[in-house]
Amino acid sequence: QLTAKYEAGFAPLLQQADIKYTEAKEQTRSLEDQIAEKEAAIQREEDEIADLQRTIDGLSFKAEDGDDREAEALASARNELERLWVEMNVDPSEIAQFLSDIDMNAPYCEEVYDLYKQEEARLRAK
C-alpha cells in the first residue's frame, strides 16, 4: 500500500522527467546533426583551400631579364598572409574566396600582387 501510494504520488514527476529526457535526447540528436553538417562544410572549405593552394604553388612566376624581385615580393606577401590567416583564425571561406580571386589572376602579374597587399591590409585593419 505504501509503495503504491508513493508510486502514485511520484508518477506525474516521473512522467515529466521522462518527457524532458526524451526532448533533451531529440535536441541532442538535432545538435549532433547540425555539428556534422558544419564539420562537413568546414572540410569542404579546407579541401578547396588546399586545392587552390596547390594551384598557386604550382604556378611558375616568370621574372623578366633575371629580375626575381617580383617573385620574392609575392612569396613574402603570401607568407605574411598565411601567418595572419593562422594568427587571426580567419574563416576558411574567406581564405578560399581570396585564393580563388588569386587563381583567376594567375600567373604573376601586378594585379595578383595588389590582391595580396589588399588582403594583408584588410586583415591588419581588423
Secondary structure, 3 states (H helix, E strand, C coil): CHHHHHHHHHHHHHHHHHHHHHHHHHHHHHHHHHHHHHHHHHHHHHHHHHHHHHHHHHCCCCCHHHCCHHHHHHHHHHHHHHHHHHHCCCCHHHHHHHHHHHHHHCCCCHHHHHHHHHHHHHHHHC
